[in-house]
Amino acid sequence: MRPRSHARAALLLGLLGLGCEFDVNVGATWAINQPRVLAVRMEVVEPAPIWTERIGLGTDQAPVAEALPGDIVRLVPLVVDGQGRAQAPETIDALWFQCGSEDCIASVPACDSIAWTTDSACEIGRGGALEFPFPALGPAGLEAGAMTVLGIIGRHPGADAERCRAGLLEGTIELQDCTLFISEVLIGPPWVLRVEAVNAGLEVELPLYEIPYLLLFQPANRAPAPAGMVLVDIDTQQPLEGSPPRVHAGQRIHASPAWRSEDSQPYAQGRLVDDGSNYAFKVHFERLGAHYFASGPINFIAVDGSGRELVVDEGARPGIIRLVVVVGDQRGEETKLPEGSVRHGAVNMLVQELEVMP
């Protein structure tokens, strides 16, 4: 039988599996009226000297968001203060854990003290911008194309992630200064991943001779990096003016990321055809999405693809409010998730200031 404190921790982490995030008393999901952890970004900071073609031949400087064993990667929490201002990750305390095949557990051995693979349950380390070598590939990581990570992340620079872990395990109020966040670290690109798996002695479902040679040059996924926000007055259909853009009480606005052509990357998928006797491959383009948050008197009333219609409250007072947008991409023709939920592979964050006029 589990001790009561560990049972409570397991319950909270089980809830995380449904929603990816657990906070204490943060209010409405879209509202920023206190420090918030909104997402976790993984970026490759130093690729291993293998499959150099995956870095691509273009000039896109957005972070690479798929890792291979031996890469040096960085986990970055995307955090804002109570007024919607982005916080430097180096000022945030965080504890990072790799989840094994069962529960995410906050009391496990250090990863560098075991035979570490993408399937291990272990503690990666501590830091708001933690860098570490990506581990060897395991069967579960190969099948999922991802490694699951739990972060106990301070919501403000004064938060102590170790105290939050103690609060989680012992059931005390110390947990309130942190967010529990489960995210997936993508492994890939998927076609060269299969080659690396075979080299590591793992079995793959697709024989390597079936993979078209050109697919081995598929670039790694990169996080979307829109060139700001497009903000249009719904009644006049004119862009908002000013720097920062000016709004007034009662105004209706359509907001959407200014996507670049590079943000929706091509990728290939394969499937069995001819009664399972052959493979067919098809090129798709990523779907892009966005989650919206606001630090002031704004109501979101409609969704239009990755855009949102919003209304400035009639009682809004003059001053600066911030629209915070977490953008991401999705791959795969079907996403088997609960209705109304979205899972993005690579993420980024935009902060757009708005000036409420008298």
Stockholm file with secondary structure:
# STOCKHOLM 1.0

chainA/1-358         MRPRSHARAALLLGLLGLGCEFDVNVGATWAINQPRVLAVRMEVVEPAPIWTERIGLGTDQAPVAEALPGDIVRLVPLVVDGQGRAQAPETIDALWFQCGSEDCIASVPACDSIAWTTDSACEIGRGGALEFPFPALGPAGLEAGAMTVLGIIGRHPGADAERCRAGLLEGTIELQDCTLFISEVLIGPPWVLRVEAVNAGLEVELPLYEIPYLLLFQPANRAPAPAGMVLVDIDTQQPLEGSPPRVHAGQRIHASPAWRSEDSQPYAQGRLVDDGSNYAFKVHFERLGAHYFASGPINFIAVDGSGRELVVDEGARPGIIRLVVVVGDQRGEETKLPEGSVRHGAVNMLVQELEVMP
#=GR chainA/1-358 SS CCCHHHHHHHHHHHHHHHHSEECSSCCSTTBCSSCEEEEEEEEEEECCSSCGGGGCSSCCCSCBCEECTTCEEEEEEEEECTTSCBCCGGGSCEEEEECCSSCCCSSCCBGGGSCCBTTCCEEEEECTTEEEECCBCCHHHHHHTEEEEEEEEESSTTCCHHHHHHHHHHTCGGGGGEEEEEEEEEECCHHHHHHHHHHTTCCCSSCGGGSCGGGGGCCCCBCCCCSSEEEEETTTCCBCCTTTTEECTTCEEEEEECCCGGGSCEEEEEEEETTTTEEEEEEEECEEEEEEEESSSEEEEEEETTEEEEEECTTCCSEEEEEEEEEEEECSSCCCCCTTCCCCSSEEEEEEEEEECC
#=GC SS_cons         CCCHHHHHHHHHHHHHHHHSEECSSCCSTTBCSSCEEEEEEEEEEECCSSCGGGGCSSCCCSCBCEECTTCEEEEEEEEECTTSCBCCGGGSCEEEEECCSSCCCSSCCBGGGSCCBTTCCEEEEECTTEEEECCBCCHHHHHHTEEEEEEEEESSTTCCHHHHHHHHHHTCGGGGGEEEEEEEEEECCHHHHHHHHHHTTCCCSSCGGGSCGGGGGCCCCBCCCCSSEEEEETTTCCBCCTTTTEECTTCEEEEEECCCGGGSCEEEEEEEETTTTEEEEEEEECEEEEEEEESSSEEEEEEETTEEEEEECTTCCSEEEEEEEEEEEECSSCCCCCTTCCCCSSEEEEEEEEEECC
//
